[in-house]
Amino acid sequence: GVAGVALHDVRRADVRLGERVLVVGAGPIGLFTAQAARLAGAVVTVCDLRPNRLAAAAGLGADRTLVPDETWQNVRAAGPFDCVFEDSGGPVLDRIIGAGWNQGLLRPRGRIVIIAGRDRVDYSFNAGQGCELCLFQAGHFVADDLAHVCRLAAAGALKVAPVIQEVVRFDAAVAVYDRLRDDPGSLLGTVFDWT
């Protein structure tokens, strides 16, 4: 299902061969988004604050990985991007879209896909207008997405195993949720074993 969300979002954004794609956030959905964008033929840059997640992205085929500097200038220098997938859920839209005309990471008429959950989306309308921003809100996934995920995984084109960092028994759920609350960066691809 997590890979299905990522594939659905890449398909919804109509990522194409040779496009420059930025994935912000290298959690499980971000790692699958980066892989799906590469499978669509894009040149993929992934940024995250955690080096271990960037190492996972590089191991899964990301063309470039970056820890954003304080001003995101290093990310901007890697662009401009045709499409940005915001998978972090963090307050980063002003960095992606910019605070004014031509200050963001997108090329003119670039696309941003907001995946991670949030209550509100706020950004500078003038900055979005300056690049004629195309904003996508993607849903979950459909059966066809899951069928393609299974096909791609079976063929070895979409890697699932490297995204799964730990498998824990269901009776350890309380400890896992405590980690999620207290140290969310320590979790990546945790799967519960219900047997």
C-alpha positions in Angstrom: 0.0 0.0 0.0 2.8 2.5 0.8 4.4 1.8 -2.5 1.0 2.1 -4.1 0.6 5.6 -2.8 3.9 6.6 -4.2 3.3 5.1 -7.6 -0.2 6.7 -7.7 1.3 10.1 -7.0 4.0 9.8 -9.7 1.3 8.7 -12.2 -1.0 11.5 -11.1 1.8 14.0 -11.7 2.5 12.6 -15.1 6.3 12.4 -14.6 8.1 11.9 -17.9 11.4 10.8 -19.3 14.2 13.3 -18.7 12.3 15.5 -16.2 14.0 16.7 -13.1 12.2 15.6 -10.0 12.8 16.5 -6.4 11.5 14.3 -3.6 11.4 16.1 -0.2 11.4 13.6 2.6 13.0 10.1 2.4 10.7 8.1 4.5 9.1 5.0 3.0 6.7 6.9 0.8 9.6 9.2 -0.4 11.8 6.2 -1.1 9.1 4.6 -3.2 8.3 7.9 -4.9 11.9 8.3 -5.9 12.0 4.8 -7.3 8.7 5.3 -9.2 9.9 8.6 -10.7 13.2 6.9 -11.8 11.1 4.1 -13.4 9.2 6.8 -15.3 12.6 8.1 -16.6 13.1 11.1 -14.4 16.4 12.4 -13.0 15.7 12.2 -9.3 17.1 14.3 -6.4 16.1 13.4 -2.8 16.5 15.7 0.1 16.1 14.9 3.8 17.7 15.9 7.1 18.7 12.3 8.0 21.9 10.9 6.4 20.8 7.3 6.9 17.6 8.0 4.8 19.6 9.7 2.1 22.0 6.6 2.0 18.9 4.4 1.5 17.7 6.7 -1.3 21.1 6.6 -3.0 21.2 2.8 -2.7 17.8 2.7 -4.4 19.0 4.7 -7.4 18.5 8.3 -6.6 20.7 10.4 -8.9 21.5 12.9 -6.2 20.9 13.2 -2.4 21.1 16.4 -0.4 20.7 17.6 3.2 19.2 21.0 2.7 21.4 23.8 4.0 19.8 26.6 6.1 18.6 28.5 3.1 18.1 25.5 0.8 20.5 27.2 -1.7 22.2 23.8 -2.3 18.8 22.3 -3.3 18.0 25.3 -5.5 21.3 24.9 -7.2 20.4 21.3 -8.2 17.2 22.6 -10.0 15.1 24.0 -11.3 12.8 21.0 -11.0 9.9 20.1 -13.2 8.1 18.3 -10.4 8.6 18.3 -6.6 7.0 15.7 -4.3 6.6 17.0 -0.8 6.6 13.8 1.3 8.0 15.2 4.5 4.9 16.9 6.0 7.2 19.6 7.3 6.7 23.4 6.9 8.7 23.6 3.7 6.4 24.9 1.0 7.9 28.4 1.2 11.3 26.8 0.5 9.9 24.9 -2.5 7.6 27.6 -4.0 9.6 30.5 -2.7 8.5 33.7 -0.9 8.4 35.8 -4.1 8.7 35.6 -7.9 11.5 33.3 -9.1 12.7 32.4 -5.7 11.5 28.8 -5.5 12.8 25.5 -6.8 10.4 25.0 -9.7 10.8 25.8 -13.3 8.0 27.8 -14.9 4.7 25.8 -14.8 6.4 23.3 -12.6 4.3 20.8 -10.6 4.3 20.2 -6.8 2.6 17.1 -5.4 1.7 17.3 -1.8 1.5 13.9 -0.3 2.2 14.0 3.4 -0.8 14.7 5.7 -1.5 18.1 7.0 -4.4 20.2 8.2 -3.6 23.3 6.1 -1.5 24.3 3.1 -0.2 27.9 3.1 2.1 29.4 0.6 2.7 32.8 -1.1 0.1 33.0 -3.9 2.3 35.6 -5.7 5.3 33.2 -5.7 3.0 30.5 -7.1 1.6 32.9 -9.6 5.2 33.9 -10.6 6.0 30.4 -11.8 2.4 29.5 -12.8 2.5 26.7 -10.2 0.6 23.5 -10.8 -0.5 22.1 -7.4 -1.6 18.5 -7.1 -3.2 16.9 -4.1 -3.0 13.2 -4.6 -5.2 10.7 -2.9 -4.4 7.2 -1.8 -4.1 4.5 -4.5 -6.3 2.3 -6.6 -6.2 -1.4 -7.5 -4.4 -0.7 -10.7 -1.5 1.0 -8.8 -1.1 -2.1 -6.6 -1.1 -4.4 -9.6 1.7 -2.3 -11.1 3.6 -2.3 -7.8 3.4 -6.1 -7.6 4.5 -6.4 -11.3 7.5 -4.0 -10.8 8.5 -5.6 -7.5 8.3 -9.1 -9.0 10.5 -8.0 -11.9 13.0 -6.5 -9.5 12.5 -3.0 -10.8 10.9 -1.7 -7.6 12.9 -2.6 -4.5 10.8 -3.2 -1.4 13.2 -5.1 0.9 15.7 -2.2 1.4 12.8 0.1 2.6 11.9 -2.4 5.4 14.4 -1.7 8.2 12.8 -3.8 10.9 10.1 -6.4 11.4 8.7 -6.6 14.9 6.2 -8.8 16.6 2.7 -7.2 17.0 3.0 -7.5 20.8 5.9 -4.9 20.6 3.5 -2.3 19.1 3.5 -0.2 22.2 7.3 0.2 22.2 7.2 1.0 18.4 4.5 3.7 18.9 6.5 5.1 21.8 9.5 5.5 19.5 7.2 7.1 16.9 6.1 9.7 19.4 9.5 10.2 21.1 12.1 9.6 18.3 10.3 9.4 14.9 13.6 9.6 13.0 14.6 6.2 14.4 11.8 4.5 12.5 12.0 3.7 8.8 10.0 0.9 7.2 8.9 -0.8 10.4 6.5 -3.7 9.7 4.5 -5.6 12.2 4.5 -9.4 12.2 1.0 -10.6 13.0 1.7 -14.3 13.1 
